[in-house]
Amino acid sequence: MNAPYSPALSAQRSPSPRHLAAAGAALLALALSACDLRGATSGAIAYPDDTAITKALRIDWDSDPAGQQAQALLHTLGGPGASVRYRIHRVIAQPVGFLVQYDAVVQLQQDGAQSLQQFQRQLAAQLAQQAQQSAAKGKGDNAPAAPGQQAPQPSGDPGKAELQKAIEQLRITQAEQAQALDNMLQNMQQCYQERHKGDEVVLMARLRAHLWPERNQGWYAEKIAAPDMQIACLPL
């Protein structure tokens, strides 16, 4: 399931930073619940090939509003032109159609460190915007200073420095939310920092879907709930 989230630095009536941080990734996670199959045959069962299933997945992605909105976040994490791929683990024939168990991955179009920097800068900008909006509503006396108003750092990545300052300011009034952001950023660093262009990063694991034959269309991908689904390298 959008662009990096906007953790709020304001008080009441504003979404918590953790909830805002999850908004963009939730859209991408929702959009990723589709399937792909490897062409094969087992006995009398005719399994669809990759070309047919890729077409079905592209139709599903393009027609899903969550997928369209999540594209910006996907391009931040994977780089311009990045798209979702599917790593298939099991394909099980059903009385009608197939049950597919798979992971959703993105192939990086740039080094992971660059993706991480872009993500941090966008998140820092969102934090600054939220702080400014809080101040404009008359809550600025108790709200942390906007990270965008901090002095630039002499070295290193300014976006990362501003983001860390914003989180420390948030920790004064909302320690639990600040810790949640710290944990999320640590996970994102582990996922992307050492990856290189061309590497695949798992976004979500243990996904499931049904694939149904559809008249005049070939195949139709229907997302289904997976109780053991795992969020791997999305900012949630």
N, C-alpha and C positions, 0 to 999 in steps of 0.2 A: 504494500500500500503504500510524499510531497516534499516540498522543500523542508530543510531542517526546521525543527520545531522552535517554539518561542517560549521558553520557560519564563514565567512571570516573576517579576521582582516586586510586584505590588501586593497589597494586602487583600482585604475582603473583596469578594465579587470578581476576582481575577482567577483564571485557572492556575493550578499549582504548576511550578516549573516542570515537575515530572510529567504531569498530564500534557502540558504543551510540548514537552520534548518528545513525547510518544506519538503526537498527532501525525507527523509526516511519515514516520516509519510504519504506523498502523495502516495507512492507506496502501503503502507498498506491500506490506505483509498480506493484506486482503487481496490485492491484485495478483500476488504470486501463487495463489491456490489454484493452479491449473496443471495440466499434465503433458508429458511427452512419452513416446514409446519407441522402442527399438524394433525395427522390422524383423520378424522371425516367424517360424512356423513350428508348431508342436502337434504332431498327429494331424488331425483333420481341422484344427483350429487355424484360421488365417488371421494373423496379427497384422495390424496396420503398420506401414513403414514410417520412417522419420519424416519424409516429405509430407505425407498426408496429415500426420499429427501436428507438425509444425504449423501447417496452414490453419488447423483448428485452433491451436493456441494463439496464433496471431489475431484471428478473428475475435477470440474471447478477450484478449488483452486490449485490442483497439476499441472494442465496444463497451468496455468496463470503465465507468467514470473514475473509479479508484485507480485504475491503471494509468489513465491519462494524467491525473493529478500527481501520481507518484513518479512520473517520468523525470521531473526536476531533481528529486532526491536520488534517483537511480543514476543520473548523469553526474551528480556531485560525488557519489561514492565510486562510480566506475569510470567516470570521465565521459566527455562528449562522444555520443554514438554508442555508449554501452547499452546492452540489452540483456534480458534474462535468458538463461539457458537452464536446461533440465538434466539432472543426473539421475538416471533411472536405476532403482535397486530391485524392484520386483514388478512383474506384470502378470496378473492373475485373471484367467478367463472366468467370466460370470455367465449365468444363463442368458443374459443379454448384455453385451458390451464387455468391458474389462475394468478391473480394479488396478490402479497404478500407485506404487509407492516410490517416492522420489525426493530429491533435494532440489531447491532452486538456487542457482549460482549466478554470479555475474563475472564476466571476463573483463579484467581491468584494461582500459584503453590508455592508461597513464600509470605511473608508479603510485603505489599505495600511499606513500608519504605525501604526495601532492594532493591526493583525494582527502587525506586526513586534514591537511592544512585548509583546504577549501571548506570542509565541513566545520572546522573550528571557527573560521572567520565568519561564516554565515550564522552560526549559533551565537557568536559574540555580538554580531549586529542585531540579531533578534532580541537578545538580552538588553542591549542599549535602547532599542526602540520601546520595549516594554517599560523600562525604567523611566523614559521620557514621557510616556503616556501616563504613567502613574503620577509623575510630578505635575503634569498638566491638569490632572483631575484634583489637585489639591492634596495629594498624598505624599508629596515629595519630601516633607519633613522627616518622615519615618522610613522612606524607601532608600535602598542602597543607591550609591551614585552610579550613573550609567557608565558601563565600561567604555563606551565610545568617547567619554569626556576625559579619560585618563591620559596622562602624558605618554607619548610613544616610547617604546623601549629602544635602547641604543643598539641592541643586537638580538638575534633570534627572530622568531616569528611573531610579529605584533598581534596577529589574531589570537594566537595561543595565550600570549601574555594578558591580553584584554579579557579573554574568557576566564582565565584563572582568577583575575582580580574580581570579576563579576561574581564568580562562585564564592569567593571568600567574603564578599560583601553580603551575599545571600545567606551565608552560614551564620551571620550575626542574628538574623531574625527567623530563618527557616533552616535550621541545621539538618533536619531529615531530608529535605528536598535537595539541599546542596550536596549531601552525601550520595543521594541517588544519581545526581549529575556526575559526580566524581566516578562512581562505579561504571556508569554508561560510557564515559570518555575513556576509562581504562580498558574496557572491553573493545571499543572501537580502535584504540591504539594497537592492541594485541592482534586485531583482525587485519589491519591495513598497513601498519608502519613498515614492516619488512617485506611487503609484497611488491612485485614488479609488474610492469606492463606485460600483458599476456597471461598473467596468473589468473586462476579462478578462485573466487571467494564465495563460500557458502553463505547465503543470506538466510535461508530457512531450511531446516532439515526435517525429515520424516513427514512430508506432506503426502496427501492422498487425493485421488480424484477418480471419478468414473468417466469412461469414454464410451459414448453411445453412437451407434450408426444413425445417420440422419439422411433422409431422402434428399437427393439433389445437392447435398452439402458434403458428403463423405463421413465426417466424424464431428461429434459435438462433445466438448470437454465440460464436465459438470463437477464443480468443486465440492468436496465433502469434508466434514470435520474430522480432524485427526487428534485423538486425545493425547498422543505422545509427541505431537509436533514441537519442534524446538526453534526458538528465535536465536540465530547464531550471530550474524554480523550486521544487524540492523540496530539503530539507536533507540532501543526500548528499555 
